[in-house]
Structures are given as structure tokens and as C-alpha cells.
Amino acid sequence: MHDGEFVWSDTDRYSAGMMNHYTYATLHGYDYKFVNAANYTDRSPTWIKPAAIANLLPSYKFVIFLDADATFNTMHIPLEWLFNYWNITAKVSIAMALDPNATSNYDRFQRLLTNTGFMIVQYNAVTMHMLRAWDECPGETRYAGCAEWKHPRFHEQSAFGNYVRYDYGEWIKELPCNEANGEPEFGECKGVFVSHFWWRTDNVKKYFEMNALQALMGRVQGEMVDRKKEVVKLQMENVIAHG
């Protein structure tokens, strides 16, 4: 994010992802915040998520978090529709999509992990307690063994899946992998509503470009059709009528 002339061809994949988030928020009238958090010295940078969300949440009813390589695939569909479709009730503190069915995506109890690249987080006392427990997990004051996930994949995601979610199960909503994870060209998880390009990160820019152009050109084409009688000029004879 910098000042100066904007050149789309020079835009990197992660900047394209952030632009997708900002565009989606602006289209639907939502606040957008880019949290420029300090890095940890003792763990992976991805561990900033629990604290970043917790510090924003008291100012909002919901905070939607996306990794830079996760994007809204259906830009015209608002969050309110998705909340209704996924049944995000007052009893849901955090909603995350399941990961694809692969050996590396299971926790120590052989349960499929949820992916922290896209999260719907609702403000309530339980949520705040959960986020603190998650943030403090590597300190092992509550979860012995959690320090294992300071650096190894999948960092905070593995810690949440192996420890935290087992204390807050009824408050966590698992979303279908096909609807809120993966990408259109990835087998079982095609990212119908929210794509997460952990498989081929370069596709972030490609698909945002296609979706944005589709949305813009769809509006232009629709307007042309609506104005068809005004736009289309019938020429019955190929004769120059006036000198």
C-alpha cells in the first residue's frame, strides 16, 4: 500500500488480495481496516490474528478476517446474505471453513482442521475469552504442548484446531470447504463464495481481475441491452441517403 501512480500490471498478488477486500467492503458499505501489526519475536507472524481481531472486535458486531491470499469470489453477494445462508446466529462466536481432506490437515485427534484464512468473528464475551485463550496458547499456561505450534505449519491454525476449539465447540461454526476455501480449479474445495489461494497463490490477482472485469462489463452490457431501442440503429438499405 503506497502512494504514487497505480499500475495494475505491476501489482503483486497480495496487494491484489487486499484490493479485493477493500473493493468488496466499499461496494457494500462496510468498514475496512488493514491491521499493520508488529511481528512476534518468538513465533510465526501469522500469530498476530487473535490479538488483531480481539482489539478491533469491541467496536463492531462482526469482524471478517481474510488472509492476503483469500478473496471474495462473488463480489455482488453481501455478507448479510452469507450470514443467513450459513446460519450465523447469535450463538456463533467464530465461523471458519474446513480444510480439504488431506492427511496433513487433521489434528492430533484425527479431526479435520478449520482454516483461519477466512473467519467470521462475532462480538460477545465468549468470543473475547476464546481469542485470549488462543493468543496465549503457545505460553502453555492453559494448553500443555501448544508451544509446538509457535513456528511449524500451520502455526496459529494448528493451535486452534488441536487445542482451543475443544473448549468452545458449541460456539464454533464449521463452513463447507467448497464454499469458503480453495479455488475454482481445486478439486473438492472450489471457493464458491470465498476463495483461498493457498494452492497457487499467483491466482489471487488473476481471479480478482476476472471477477472485477466480469462485474464491470456485466453492468455495461446490461445497460446496453436496456437502452437497445436507443442504441441500435437499423439501416434497411446500404445507400447514402444524404449528399
N, C-alpha and C positions, 0 to 999 in steps of 0.2 A: 504494500500500500504506500504509494509515493506520489508526490506532485509532479507536474510536467505533462508533456504530450502523451496521450494514450494511443498505443499501437497494439491492436488486438493480436497481430501475428507474433508480437514479442511477449505476450502474456504467458506466464508459466502455468502449469496445471493447478497448482494450489491457489494461485491468485484467481484463476477461473472458478474454482470451487467457492471461494469467498464471495466472488461477484454473483454467483448463483444464489447464495444465501441472502445477500443484500437485495438483489432484484426481487426475489420471492417475498421478502419481508415488506419491501416498498410497495409492490403490487397489491398486497392485501392489508396494508396499513398497520403492520406490526413493528415494534421497536427492533432494532438490530444493534447488537453490541459485539465488537471484536475485542476479546479479552487478551491483552498483551501481558501475560503472566510471567513472573520471574521463574527461572528454572530451578529445580531442586539440585542439590549437590550430591545427594546420596541415592538418587533413584532416577528412573527414566522420566523425561519431560512430560510424557503422557499422563503422569500422576497429577498434573495440575487440575484435571477435570473436576473432581469432587469439590475442592475448595472454590474454584472459579464459579461453579454453579451455585454453591451454597451462599456465596457472597452476593450474587445477583438476585436470588430467589425471593427474599423478603419484599422486594419491590414489585413483584409480579405474581399473578396467579399461576402461570406456567412459564417455564424456561425450556426452549427447544435447543438442544445442543447437537451440532454436527461437526465431525472431523472435516478438515480441508478437502479430503478426497471423497466426501459424501455430498450428494446433491439432491435437490427436489427434482424429480423426473417429470412430474405432472404440474407444471407451474401454475396452471389455472385453477387447481383444486385447493381450496383454503384449508387451514388447519382444523377449523370447526367441523368441516365435513369428515376429515380423517378421524377426529376425536369421536364423532358419532359412529363412524364405520367400525373403528376399533374398540368401541365401548369404553372410552376413557372416562370412568365415573369418578366421583369424589373419593372412592376407596383405592384409587390407583395413585401411588406416590411416584413410581418410575416405570416407564414403558420402554423396552428395548427389543430389537429384533433378534431372533435366534440366528446362530451361525449355521453355515452349511454342514451337512452330515459328513464329517471327516474325522479321522482318528485324533488329529491334533486339536480338535475343537470340543473336546469333552473334559469335564473337570475330574477331580480325584474320585468322585462317586459315580463316574460314567454317565453324567448328565450333560446334555448339550449346553454349551456356553451361550450367553446372550452377548451381543456385540455393543460396545459402548460408543461406536462411531456415530450413532443417531439415538438420541434419548429425548423422551418427553418427560419432564420433571414437574410435578405439581406441588405447590407450596402447602405444607402442613407440618405439624410437629413431628410426625413420624418420618417424613422426608428429611427434615433437618437432622434428626437423630441418625438416620441411615447414612447420610452424606458424611457426617462426622466419623462414624464408625468405619466407613470406607476409607476416608482420608488418613485415619490413624492406624489402619490395618497393618502396614509394614512395621510399625513400632511394637507390635505383638503385645500390647497391654491387654488386648481382648482376644485376639486370634493368634494362638501359638502356631508358628510355621509360616505366617503370612509374609515375613521378610523375604521369603524365597522369591517373591514377585516384584522386588524392587527394580530389577533390571531385565530378567528373562521375559521373553514373549509369554503371554500377552499383557504383561505389566498389570496396570490397574484393572483391566478386564478379567484377567485370571484371578486376581484377588477378590473381585466382586463375585465371580462365579463360584470360586472354591469356598468362600467364607461368608461374605456379607449377606448374600441373598437367602441363605438358610435361616437367618434370624428374622427376615422380613417378607417371607414368601407370599403372604396374602395381599401385600401392598405392591407387589411387582407384577406387571403385565408383560407377557412374552408375545411379541408380534411375529407374524409369519415371516420367515426368511425371504420368501418370494416377493413379499410386498414392501419390505423396508430394509433390504440388504442386497448385496451383489449388484450385478449389472445385466443389461438386456442380453448379452451374449454368454452369460454364465449359467449353464445347466439348470439346476433346481432353484436358484435364487436370482431372479431377473430384475429385482429392484423396481417393481411396478410403480410404486409411489415415491419411494426414496431409494436412490442408488448409492452404493458404497463401493468405490473402485479400488478396493484393496488388491484385487487380482491383477488389473492392468491400469495403474494409476494415470497413465497418459490419456486414458479415455475420458477423464473428467472434462477436459477442455473440449474434446470432440463432441461429446453428447450435450454439453451445455450449449455449444454453438448450434448444433442441430435443433435442439428444443427451442432455443430463443428465436432462431430463424423461422421455424415452423409456426410458432405462436404469432410472430410479427406478420409473416406472409399469409397466414390464415386469416388474420384480420383484414389485411389489404385485399385478399381475394374475395372475402365476404362482402366488403364494401363495394367492390367492382360488380359483384352479382346483384347486390341491392340496387345499384344505380344502372342496371343493364339497359333500361329503356333510354336513359340519358347518354350513356357511354357509347352504345352500339349505333353506328350509322350505316344503314343499309344503302348499298349502291346497286340498283337494279340493272343499270347499263354502264358499261365501261366507255362512256362518252363524256368528253369535256363539254359541259353544258354552257359555260360562260367563257367569252373571249376576254 
